[in-house]
Amino acid sequence: MDTVLIVCGAGASSTFLALRLRKALRARDLELVVEAAAQPDLDERLETTSILLVGPHLDTQFDELNARAVRVGARAALLPDTVFGPEGAEAAADLVSELLAESRGSRTSLKAEPIRGE
């Protein structure tokens, strides 16, 4: 089963979003493992990740986080600034759906240009 990892600075906002994203993905009939992580814990969690969603406040670090994701065969996307608002889980679910559609096939096909949230 694919794992979506949401990373933020300390893990608090990503935990809240992970709960809402699980619900949004289930409504789309997508069964994925959705987890949250603080940025310092990323290395130990990334190895089992298919999709890395990066909090918008980590925008300046996105290129480096994306490179780390690519090294383990994961796709990364920068979440939009509005992700923690009322429609944020749906925006995140849209990104996950897009990344899943692009990565159908082998995990090595996950190496493409990063998606940046609008």
C-alpha positions in Angstrom: 0.0 0.0 0.0 1.3 3.5 -0.9 2.2 5.8 2.0 1.7 9.5 1.9 3.9 11.4 4.3 3.1 15.0 5.2 6.1 16.9 6.6 6.1 20.2 8.5 8.5 21.9 10.9 7.4 20.4 14.2 4.7 17.9 13.1 1.7 19.5 14.7 0.1 21.0 11.6 0.9 18.0 9.5 -0.8 15.7 12.0 -4.0 17.7 11.8 -3.9 17.7 8.0 -3.2 13.9 7.9 -6.4 13.2 9.8 -8.4 15.3 7.4 -6.6 14.0 4.3 -7.3 10.3 5.3 -11.0 11.2 5.3 -10.8 13.0 1.9 -9.0 10.1 0.3 -11.5 7.6 1.6 -14.3 9.6 0.1 -12.5 9.2 -3.2 -12.2 5.4 -2.7 -8.4 5.7 -2.3 -7.0 3.6 0.5 -3.6 4.9 1.4 -1.5 5.1 4.5 -1.3 8.8 5.5 1.2 9.8 8.1 2.6 13.0 9.5 6.2 13.8 10.4 8.3 16.6 11.8 11.1 17.7 9.5 13.9 16.3 11.8 12.3 12.8 11.6 12.1 12.8 7.8 15.2 10.6 7.0 14.0 7.7 9.1 10.4 7.9 7.6 11.2 8.7 4.0 12.4 5.2 3.0 8.8 3.8 3.2 7.2 6.8 1.5 5.6 6.9 -1.9 4.4 10.5 -1.8 5.9 13.4 0.2 3.7 16.4 0.8 5.7 19.4 2.1 4.1 22.1 4.2 4.0 25.5 2.6 6.1 27.1 5.3 9.0 24.9 4.1 8.9 26.4 0.6 12.5 27.6 0.7 13.6 24.0 1.5 11.4 22.3 -1.0 14.1 21.6 -3.7 16.3 19.9 -1.1 13.4 17.9 0.3 12.3 16.9 -3.2 15.8 15.7 -4.0 15.8 13.5 -0.9 12.4 12.1 -1.9 13.6 11.3 -5.4 16.6 9.4 -4.1 14.2 6.9 -2.5 11.8 6.7 -5.5 9.1 9.0 -4.0 7.3 11.9 -5.5 7.0 15.2 -3.7 4.7 18.2 -3.9 4.6 21.5 -2.1 1.3 22.1 -0.4 -0.5 25.3 -1.2 -0.6 28.1 1.4 -4.3 27.5 1.9 -3.9 23.8 2.9 -4.7 24.4 6.6 -7.9 26.2 5.7 -11.4 24.7 5.2 -10.7 23.2 1.8 -7.1 22.2 2.5 -7.7 18.5 2.8 -9.3 18.5 -0.7 -6.4 20.4 -2.2 -4.0 17.9 -0.7 -6.2 15.0 -2.0 -6.0 16.6 -5.4 -2.2 16.6 -5.3 -2.1 13.0 -4.1 -4.5 11.9 -6.9 -2.4 13.7 -9.5 0.9 12.2 -8.2 -0.7 8.7 -8.1 -1.9 9.1 -11.6 1.5 10.1 -12.8 3.3 7.3 -11.0 1.2 4.3 -12.2 3.6 1.5 -12.9 6.9 0.9 -11.3 8.2 3.0 -8.3 11.1 4.1 -10.4 8.7 6.0 -12.7 8.1 8.3 -9.7 11.1 10.5 -10.7 9.5 13.5 -12.5 9.4 17.2 -11.9 8.0 18.2 -8.5 4.5 19.6 -8.3 4.2 22.9 -6.6 0.8 23.8 -5.0 -0.9 26.9 -6.3 
